[in-house]
Amino acid sequence: MLSDEHDQIELQVIQDVLDTVEARLRERERRGWQLTVPRFRVYATVLLAVVVSARESHRFPLTLDGAEILDAIFDGTEPSNPASVQPVDDAITNHTVNVN
């Protein structure tokens, strides 16, 4: 089981990212949009962006909480070296259609 402090931090980052994605997905669905891919595809797309950002940070130890893109995910601010300006919104926008 997870006992290492780094594991606990990474688990919390993953949980917070997934909570953020889910909240934004539900908000978009309430406004009449529907996913065109399985929900897990959107989660995976955003988590991959976090992993890539953490790798690019070159911080030691290499953990997810070092990903610069987390600011864009949680606060809506642009990371200093963005792969995507708004990773959650981009993933959702690219995989939804308006059904109204």
GROMACS elastic network, one bead per residue, 0.5 to 0.9 nm:
[ bonds ]
;  ai    aj funct       b0    kb
    2     5     6  0.82964   500
    2     7     6  0.60016   500
    2     8     6  0.65634   500
    2    11     6  0.87366   500
    3     6     6  0.85528   500
    3     7     6  0.68794   500
    3     8     6  0.70425   500
    4     7     6  0.52090   500
    4     8     6  0.64526   500
    4     9     6  0.88280   500
    5     8     6  0.50873   500
    5     9     6  0.62586   500
    5    10     6  0.86789   500
    6     9     6  0.50494   500
    6    10     6  0.61402   500
    6    11     6  0.84851   500
    6    61     6  0.86926   500
    6    63     6  0.72372   500
    7    10     6  0.51303   500
    7    11     6  0.60220   500
    7    12     6  0.85640   500
    7    63     6  0.86839   500
    8    11     6  0.50544   500
    8    12     6  0.61994   500
    8    13     6  0.86758   500
    9    12     6  0.51338   500
    9    13     6  0.62581   500
    9    14     6  0.87362   500
    9    63     6  0.83335   500
    9    64     6  0.81187   500
    9    65     6  0.70786   500
   10    14     6  0.61922   500
   10    15     6  0.85365   500
   10    63     6  0.66629   500
   10    64     6  0.57043   500
   10    65     6  0.64888   500
   11    14     6  0.51778   500
   11    15     6  0.61599   500
   11    16     6  0.85988   500
   11    64     6  0.89912   500
   12    15     6  0.50229   500
   12    16     6  0.60143   500
   12    17     6  0.84953   500
   12    65     6  0.89763   500
   13    16     6  0.51274   500
   13    17     6  0.60787   500
   13    18     6  0.85598   500
   13    64     6  0.68038   500
   13    65     6  0.63423   500
   13    70     6  0.87413   500
   14    17     6  0.51718   500
   14    18     6  0.61359   500
   14    19     6  0.85286   500
   14    47     6  0.75195   500
   14    64     6  0.81443   500
   15    18     6  0.51908   500
   15    19     6  0.60650   500
   15    20     6  0.85903   500
   16    19     6  0.50509   500
   16    20     6  0.61534   500
   16    21     6  0.86520   500
   16    74     6  0.83839   500
   17    20     6  0.51202   500
   17    21     6  0.62189   500
   17    22     6  0.86050   500
   17    43     6  0.84536   500
   17    46     6  0.79298   500
   17    47     6  0.74755   500
   17    50     6  0.88024   500
   17    70     6  0.81526   500
   17    73     6  0.72347   500
   17    74     6  0.76652   500
   17    88     6  0.89708   500
   18    21     6  0.50667   500
   18    22     6  0.60383   500
   18    23     6  0.85382   500
   18    43     6  0.65000   500
   18    46     6  0.85138   500
   18    47     6  0.81471   500
   19    22     6  0.51394   500
   19    23     6  0.61307   500
   19    24     6  0.86652   500
   20    23     6  0.52150   500
   20    24     6  0.62819   500
   20    25     6  0.85684   500
   20    73     6  0.75016   500
   20    74     6  0.71050   500
   20    88     6  0.81125   500
   21    24     6  0.52615   500
   21    25     6  0.60449   500
   21    26     6  0.86285   500
   21    42     6  0.79262   500
   21    43     6  0.67591   500
   21    46     6  0.79583   500
   21    73     6  0.85219   500
   21    88     6  0.61570   500
   21    89     6  0.85317   500
   21    92     6  0.84458   500
   22    25     6  0.50235   500
   22    26     6  0.61425   500
   22    27     6  0.85581   500
   22    39     6  0.88873   500
   22    43     6  0.82596   500
   23    26     6  0.52624   500
   23    27     6  0.62162   500
   23    28     6  0.87278   500
   24    27     6  0.50060   500
   24    28     6  0.61786   500
   24    29     6  0.85575   500
   24    88     6  0.78453   500
   24    89     6  0.78010   500
   24    92     6  0.81788   500
   25    28     6  0.51869   500
   25    29     6  0.61304   500
   25    30     6  0.86361   500
   25    35     6  0.86617   500
   25    39     6  0.86964   500
   25    89     6  0.89314   500
   25    92     6  0.68880   500
   26    29     6  0.50039   500
   26    30     6  0.61327   500
   26    31     6  0.87208   500
   27    30     6  0.51883   500
   27    31     6  0.66107   500
   28    31     6  0.51495   500
   28    32     6  0.68381   500
   28    33     6  0.57565   500
   28    34     6  0.79777   500
   28    92     6  0.83481   500
   28    96     6  0.88061   500
   29    32     6  0.52466   500
   29    34     6  0.58918   500
   29    35     6  0.81385   500
   29    96     6  0.89497   500
   29    98     6  0.89408   500
   30    33     6  0.72006   500
   31    98     6  0.85065   500
   31   100     6  0.87014   500
   32    97     6  0.85373   500
   32    98     6  0.58315   500
   32    99     6  0.57621   500
   32   100     6  0.56729   500
   33    96     6  0.60718   500
   33    97     6  0.54216   500
   33    99     6  0.57316   500
   33   100     6  0.75803   500
   34    95     6  0.83294   500
   34    96     6  0.52190   500
   34    97     6  0.54391   500
   34    98     6  0.62784   500
   34    99     6  0.65423   500
   35    38     6  0.70955   500
   35    39     6  0.71644   500
   35    92     6  0.78217   500
   35    95     6  0.56561   500
   35    97     6  0.65626   500
   36    39     6  0.87519   500
   36    94     6  0.88698   500
   36    95     6  0.53103   500
   36    96     6  0.53604   500
   36    97     6  0.68971   500
   37    40     6  0.81644   500
   37    41     6  0.64485   500
   37    42     6  0.77390   500
   37    95     6  0.61911   500
   37    96     6  0.79027   500
   38    41     6  0.54849   500
   38    42     6  0.74058   500
   39    42     6  0.55221   500
   39    43     6  0.66862   500
   39    44     6  0.88567   500
   40    44     6  0.59802   500
   40    45     6  0.84640   500
   41    44     6  0.50524   500
   41    45     6  0.60745   500
   41    46     6  0.87223   500
   41    91     6  0.88809   500
   41    95     6  0.88912   500
   42    45     6  0.50793   500
   42    46     6  0.63742   500
   42    47     6  0.86182   500
   42    88     6  0.80906   500
   42    91     6  0.58401   500
   42    92     6  0.65371   500
   42    95     6  0.75547   500
   43    46     6  0.53892   500
   43    47     6  0.61288   500
   43    48     6  0.85593   500
   43    88     6  0.86342   500
   43    91     6  0.84840   500
   44    47     6  0.50515   500
   44    48     6  0.59677   500
   44    49     6  0.85770   500
   45    48     6  0.52476   500
   45    49     6  0.64452   500
   45    50     6  0.89393   500
   45    87     6  0.83079   500
   45    88     6  0.84732   500
   45    91     6  0.65763   500
   46    49     6  0.50625   500
   46    50     6  0.64533   500
   46    51     6  0.88348   500
   46    73     6  0.87782   500
   46    87     6  0.60685   500
   46    88     6  0.60339   500
   46    91     6  0.68364   500
   47    50     6  0.50128   500
   47    51     6  0.62676   500
   47    52     6  0.86466   500
   48    51     6  0.50219   500
   48    52     6  0.60890   500
   48    53     6  0.84398   500
   49    52     6  0.51910   500
   49    53     6  0.60559   500
   49    54     6  0.85589   500
   49    67     6  0.89549   500
   49    69     6  0.75558   500
   49    83     6  0.75713   500
   49    84     6  0.81634   500
   49    87     6  0.70631   500
   50    53     6  0.50869   500
   50    54     6  0.60889   500
   50    55     6  0.86163   500
   50    64     6  0.67317   500
   50    65     6  0.88152   500
   50    67     6  0.59788   500
   50    68     6  0.81325   500
   50    69     6  0.63030   500
   50    70     6  0.69608   500
   50    87     6  0.88796   500
   51    54     6  0.51027   500
   51    55     6  0.62187   500
   51    56     6  0.86612   500
   51    63     6  0.85514   500
   51    64     6  0.63680   500
   51    67     6  0.72536   500
   52    55     6  0.51184   500
   52    56     6  0.62206   500
   52    57     6  0.87654   500
   52    67     6  0.79289   500
   52    83     6  0.87304   500
   53    56     6  0.50622   500
   53    57     6  0.62889   500
   53    64     6  0.82088   500
   53    66     6  0.80607   500
   53    68     6  0.60939   500
   53    69     6  0.60524   500
   53    70     6  0.85617   500
   53    81     6  0.87636   500
   53    82     6  0.83004   500
   53    83     6  0.78398   500
   54    57     6  0.52281   500
   54    58     6  0.74197   500
   54    59     6  0.79750   500
   54    62     6  0.66859   500
   54    63     6  0.64339   500
   54    64     6  0.53703   500
   54    65     6  0.73531   500
   54    66     6  0.54697   500
   54    68     6  0.69440   500
   54    69     6  0.81375   500
   55    58     6  0.60927   500
   55    59     6  0.81375   500
   55    62     6  0.67629   500
   55    63     6  0.81990   500
   55    64     6  0.83566   500
   55    66     6  0.86233   500
   55    67     6  0.75265   500
   56    59     6  0.83609   500
   56    67     6  0.78226   500
   56    68     6  0.87409   500
   57    60     6  0.88437   500
   57    62     6  0.80102   500
   57    66     6  0.66667   500
   57    67     6  0.63443   500
   57    68     6  0.70697   500
   58    61     6  0.85439   500
   58    62     6  0.69333   500
   58    66     6  0.87214   500
   59    62     6  0.56314   500
   59    63     6  0.80681   500
   59    66     6  0.68307   500
   60    63     6  0.76884   500
   60    66     6  0.87172   500
   61    66     6  0.85754   500
   62    65     6  0.85409   500
   62    66     6  0.70762   500
   62    67     6  0.89850   500
   63    66     6  0.57560   500
   63    67     6  0.76531   500
   64    67     6  0.55096   500
   64    70     6  0.88114   500
   65    68     6  0.82628   500
   65    70     6  0.76369   500
   66    69     6  0.87961   500
   66    70     6  0.82383   500
   67    70     6  0.58490   500
   67    71     6  0.84752   500
   68    71     6  0.63102   500
   68    72     6  0.79753   500
   68    79     6  0.57830   500
   68    80     6  0.72812   500
   68    81     6  0.77775   500
   68    82     6  0.81777   500
   69    72     6  0.53142   500
   69    73     6  0.64710   500
   69    74     6  0.88701   500
   69    77     6  0.88260   500
   69    78     6  0.77106   500
   69    79     6  0.53767   500
   69    80     6  0.83361   500
   69    81     6  0.82672   500
   69    82     6  0.68424   500
   69    83     6  0.82170   500
   69    84     6  0.84070   500
   69    85     6  0.86523   500
   69    86     6  0.85595   500
   69    87     6  0.79209   500
   70    74     6  0.60000   500
   70    75     6  0.79667   500
   70    76     6  0.89750   500
   70    79     6  0.79133   500
   71    74     6  0.53865   500
   71    75     6  0.53252   500
   71    76     6  0.65653   500
   71    77     6  0.57526   500
   71    78     6  0.70653   500
   71    79     6  0.63881   500
   72    75     6  0.55249   500
   72    78     6  0.51914   500
   72    79     6  0.59395   500
   72    82     6  0.88207   500
   72    84     6  0.89844   500
   72    85     6  0.71724   500
   72    86     6  0.58424   500
   72    87     6  0.72249   500
   72    88     6  0.84578   500
   73    76     6  0.57615   500
   73    77     6  0.77138   500
   73    78     6  0.89262   500
   73    86     6  0.67310   500
   73    87     6  0.65440   500
   73    88     6  0.62758   500
   73    89     6  0.86820   500
   74    77     6  0.80697   500
   75    78     6  0.87650   500
   76    85     6  0.88244   500
   76    86     6  0.68286   500
   77    85     6  0.82657   500
   77    86     6  0.79631   500
   78    81     6  0.83472   500
   78    82     6  0.69450   500
   78    84     6  0.86596   500
   78    85     6  0.57483   500
   78    86     6  0.71313   500
   79    82     6  0.51964   500
   79    83     6  0.86212   500
   79    84     6  0.86670   500
   79    85     6  0.72736   500
   79    86     6  0.89083   500
   81    84     6  0.88812   500
   82    85     6  0.57501   500
   82    86     6  0.85581   500
   83    86     6  0.89726   500
   83    87     6  0.81548   500
   84    87     6  0.53686   500
   84    90     6  0.74296   500
   85    89     6  0.88440   500
   85    90     6  0.78871   500
   86    89     6  0.54562   500
   86    90     6  0.57875   500
   86    91     6  0.84473   500
   87    90     6  0.51077   500
   87    91     6  0.60268   500
   87    92     6  0.85557   500
   88    91     6  0.52365   500
   88    92     6  0.61999   500
   88    93     6  0.85070   500
   89    92     6  0.51320   500
   89    93     6  0.58648   500
   89    94     6  0.83789   500
   90    93     6  0.51273   500
   90    94     6  0.59654   500
   90    95     6  0.85823   500
   91    94     6  0.53083   500
   91    95     6  0.63889   500
   91    96     6  0.88762   500
   92    95     6  0.52754   500
   92    96     6  0.61566   500
   93    96     6  0.55788   500
   93    97     6  0.80179   500
   94    97     6  0.85983   500
